[in-house]
Amino acid sequence: MNASWDDLRVYLAVAREETLSGAGRGLKMDAATVGRRIARLEQALGQTLFAKSPQGYALTDTGARLLPHAEAAEQAMSLAGEAVQGQSEGLSGQIRIGAPDGCANFLLPQVCAAISDANPDLEVQIVALPRVVNLSRREADMAIAVSPPTAGRLMVQKVTDYKLHLAAARSYLRGHPEIESLADLKGHRIIGYIPDMIFDKELDYLAELGVPEPSLCSNSVSVQFNWLRHGAGIGIVHDFALPFGPRLRRVLHDQVSLTRSFYLVRHADDRRLERMNRFAEALAEGMRSELARLEDEVAS
């Protein structure tokens, strides 16, 4: 087989993004160059690696057989880079984290800012997605999840538990009937997820509580939070987000309390990368510390 690592790097990007333009963005190449590189690789191998269609590039059977070998080469190159550079005092390079948008908006920014302050040569990217992050397609180097995945070659570490409560703006509560039990919520406007876009059963809070379906819905926690801040209704809020909405107050907090967990998910092969191990440790510790600080603000 006559293929360089540089060729395989382009092949992996197209395999993961399934389009030339998507691969080009990650590689910092234009789509035409990516297409030429793929054509050159296929010519060198004498095999067709991708089936091209208006919808994009899909791996052929031959292309799929190449994938684990190309990923092994990618891992070897990462290990070689670490061996050459040695373990320095600080972290450097780029690390991308995928996370559900509640965690990505209210918890990770301050945690990652602190890690960046301690590691000036490190570039941290946070990808906020209202769905499960696909690590096998390298959408991110690691991901925060609310349920531990059960499939794939992954490392899963429970980071911490967190709490959620019903909440509403003081302005909303002043202008609407008093809430003394869950049954009283029938007379209130409920804010929550779009029911058919709930991507993890752990997020189906309202169904678990037997609360009426929401009339203001979004797949984004941030949109729901801003509706609550502006007095549009009542909904479930992470306790760690409440300090960012000082006009919000918890409702029925002595009757209704939900506990969920965050998990840090990584590629199994990355356990050998000291750089990733050190970052994962700092991220998990930072999340635990910041979450405790924010929840303490709510309790005090």
C-alpha positions in Angstrom: 0.0 0.0 0.0 1.5 3.3 -1.1 -0.2 6.0 1.1 1.4 8.6 3.3 0.0 9.8 6.6 -0.9 13.1 5.0 -3.1 11.2 2.5 -4.7 9.2 5.3 -5.4 12.3 7.3 -7.4 13.7 4.4 -9.2 10.3 4.0 -10.2 10.3 7.7 -11.6 13.8 7.5 -13.8 13.0 4.5 -14.9 9.7 6.1 -16.0 11.6 9.2 -17.5 14.6 7.6 -18.9 12.9 4.6 -18.5 16.0 2.5 -15.4 17.6 0.9 -16.4 21.1 2.2 -16.8 19.7 5.8 -13.5 17.9 5.6 -11.8 21.0 4.1 -12.9 23.2 7.0 -11.2 20.9 9.5 -8.1 20.5 7.4 -7.9 24.2 6.4 -8.1 23.3 2.7 -10.5 24.2 0.0 -12.9 21.5 -1.1 -11.3 21.1 -4.5 -8.0 20.4 -3.0 -9.5 17.8 -0.7 -11.2 16.2 -3.7 -7.9 16.0 -5.6 -6.1 14.5 -2.6 -8.8 11.8 -2.3 -8.6 11.0 -6.1 -4.8 10.8 -5.8 -5.1 8.4 -2.8 -7.6 6.2 -4.7 -5.3 6.1 -7.7 -2.3 5.1 -5.6 -4.3 2.3 -4.0 -6.1 1.2 -7.1 -9.3 1.2 -5.1 -12.4 3.3 -4.8 -12.7 4.5 -1.2 -15.9 6.6 -1.5 -19.2 6.5 -3.3 -19.9 10.0 -4.5 -23.4 11.3 -4.7 -25.2 14.7 -4.4 -25.7 13.9 -0.7 -21.9 13.6 -0.1 -19.2 11.0 0.2 -20.0 7.6 1.7 -17.4 4.9 2.4 -17.4 1.9 0.1 -16.7 -1.5 1.5 -13.0 -1.0 0.7 -13.0 2.4 2.3 -14.7 1.0 5.4 -12.0 -1.7 5.7 -9.3 1.0 5.6 -10.9 3.0 8.4 -9.5 1.2 11.5 -6.0 1.1 10.0 -6.1 4.8 9.3 -7.3 5.5 12.9 -4.5 3.4 14.2 -2.0 5.5 12.2 -3.7 8.7 13.6 -3.2 7.4 17.1 0.4 6.4 16.4 1.1 9.9 15.1 -0.3 11.5 18.2 1.8 9.2 20.4 4.9 10.0 18.3 4.2 13.8 18.7 4.0 13.4 22.5 7.2 11.4 22.6 9.1 14.0 20.6 7.8 16.9 22.5 8.1 15.3 25.9 5.8 16.2 28.9 6.1 19.9 29.4 4.7 21.8 32.4 1.7 23.1 30.4 -0.7 21.8 27.9 -0.7 23.0 24.3 -2.5 22.4 21.0 -6.2 22.1 20.4 -8.7 20.1 22.3 -12.4 20.1 21.4 -15.1 19.2 23.9 -18.7 18.3 22.9 -21.4 18.9 25.5 -25.2 19.3 26.0 -25.9 23.0 25.8 -26.9 23.5 29.5 -23.4 22.3 30.6 -21.8 24.1 27.7 -23.4 27.4 28.5 -23.4 27.6 32.3 -20.6 25.3 33.5 -17.8 24.7 30.9 -17.0 28.3 30.0 -15.6 29.3 33.4 -14.0 25.8 33.9 -12.2 25.9 30.5 -11.2 29.6 31.0 -9.4 28.6 34.2 -7.6 25.7 32.4 -6.6 28.0 29.6 -5.3 30.6 32.1 -3.0 27.9 33.5 -2.0 26.7 30.0 -1.6 29.7 27.6 -0.6 27.6 24.6 -3.8 25.5 24.8 -6.7 26.1 22.5 -10.0 24.8 23.9 -13.1 24.5 21.7 -16.6 23.9 23.2 -19.2 22.4 20.8 -22.6 22.9 22.3 -25.1 20.4 20.8 -28.6 19.5 21.8 -27.9 15.8 20.9 -25.4 13.1 21.6 -21.9 14.0 20.4 -20.5 11.4 17.9 -17.0 10.7 19.0 -16.4 7.9 16.4 -16.7 10.6 13.7 -14.3 12.8 15.7 -16.8 15.5 16.2 -14.9 16.2 19.4 -11.9 14.8 21.3 -14.0 14.1 24.3 -17.6 14.7 25.3 -19.8 15.4 28.4 -22.9 13.2 28.4 -25.9 12.8 30.7 -26.1 9.0 30.2 -23.1 6.7 30.0 -22.9 5.2 26.5 -23.1 1.4 26.2 -21.6 0.9 22.7 -18.4 1.7 21.0 -14.7 1.7 22.1 -15.0 4.4 24.7 -13.8 5.3 28.2 -16.5 6.6 30.5 -15.9 8.4 33.7 -18.7 9.7 36.0 -17.8 13.3 36.8 -20.4 14.4 39.3 -24.1 14.6 40.1 -26.2 17.7 39.7 -29.6 18.9 40.8 -32.5 20.4 38.9 -35.7 22.2 40.2 -38.8 23.9 38.9 -38.2 27.6 38.6 -39.9 30.8 37.4 -39.2 34.5 37.4 -40.5 36.5 40.4 -42.5 38.7 37.9 -44.3 35.6 36.6 -45.1 34.2 40.0 -46.5 37.6 41.2 -49.0 37.6 38.3 -50.2 34.0 38.4 -52.0 31.7 40.8 -50.0 30.4 43.7 -48.3 27.0 43.3 -48.6 24.8 46.3 -48.4 21.4 44.6 -47.6 19.8 41.2 -51.4 19.7 40.5 -51.4 23.5 40.5 -49.2 23.6 37.5 -52.2 22.8 35.3 -53.1 26.5 35.4 -49.6 27.7 34.4 -47.6 28.0 31.1 -45.0 25.3 31.1 -41.6 25.7 29.4 -39.6 22.7 28.3 -38.0 20.6 25.6 -39.7 19.9 22.2 -41.0 16.4 23.1 -39.9 14.6 19.9 -36.4 16.2 20.1 -35.5 14.9 23.6 -32.3 13.1 22.7 -31.8 11.3 26.1 -34.4 9.8 28.4 -32.6 11.5 31.3 -33.8 14.9 29.9 -37.5 14.0 29.9 -38.0 15.8 33.2 -41.7 16.8 32.8 -42.9 13.3 31.9 -41.1 12.0 35.0 -42.9 14.5 37.1 -46.3 14.1 35.4 -46.3 17.8 34.5 -48.4 18.9 31.5 -46.7 19.1 28.2 -45.0 22.5 27.6 -46.6 25.1 25.5 -43.3 27.0 25.0 -40.7 24.5 23.7 -37.1 24.5 22.5 -34.4 21.9 22.0 -32.0 24.4 23.6 -31.6 24.8 27.4 -30.5 28.4 26.8 -33.7 29.3 25.0 -35.8 27.7 27.8 -33.7 29.6 30.4 -34.2 32.9 28.7 -38.0 32.4 28.4 -37.9 31.8 32.2 -35.8 34.8 32.8 -38.3 37.0 30.9 -41.3 35.7 32.9 -42.8 33.6 30.2 -43.6 30.6 32.4 -42.3 27.9 34.7 -39.9 25.1 33.9 -37.1 22.8 35.0 -33.7 24.5 35.6 -30.3 23.2 36.5 -29.4 24.5 40.0 -26.0 25.5 38.6 -27.6 27.8 36.1 -29.8 29.7 38.6 -27.0 32.1 39.7 -27.1 33.4 36.1 -30.8 34.3 36.4 -31.0 36.3 39.7 -34.7 37.1 39.2 -35.5 33.3 39.1 -36.7 31.5 42.1 -37.2 27.8 42.7 -40.7 26.5 43.0 -41.8 23.6 45.1 -38.2 22.9 45.9 -39.1 21.0 49.0 -41.4 18.7 47.0 -39.7 18.4 43.6 -36.0 17.8 43.1 -34.3 15.9 40.3 -30.7 14.5 40.3 -28.8 13.7 37.2 -25.1 13.0 36.4 -22.5 14.2 34.0 -20.1 11.6 32.4 -16.9 12.3 30.6 -16.6 10.2 27.5 -13.4 9.7 25.6 -11.9 7.5 22.8 -10.6 4.3 24.3 -7.3 4.7 22.4 -6.7 8.1 24.0 -5.9 6.5 27.3 -2.3 6.4 26.1 -2.1 10.1 25.4 -0.7 11.9 28.4 -1.9 15.2 27.1 -5.5 14.1 26.9 -5.3 12.4 30.3 -4.0 15.6 32.0 -6.7 17.7 30.3 -9.5 15.2 31.2 -8.3 15.3 34.9 -8.3 19.1 35.0 -11.7 19.2 33.3 -13.4 16.8 35.6 -11.9 18.4 38.7 -12.9 21.9 37.5 -16.4 20.8 36.8 -16.9 19.3 40.2 -15.5 22.4 41.9 -17.5 24.9 39.8 -20.7 23.0 40.1 -20.4 22.8 43.9 -19.7 26.5 44.0 -22.8 27.4 41.9 -25.1 25.1 43.7 -23.9 26.5 47.1 -24.9 30.0 45.8 -28.4 28.7 45.3 -28.6 27.0 48.7 -27.3 30.0 50.6 
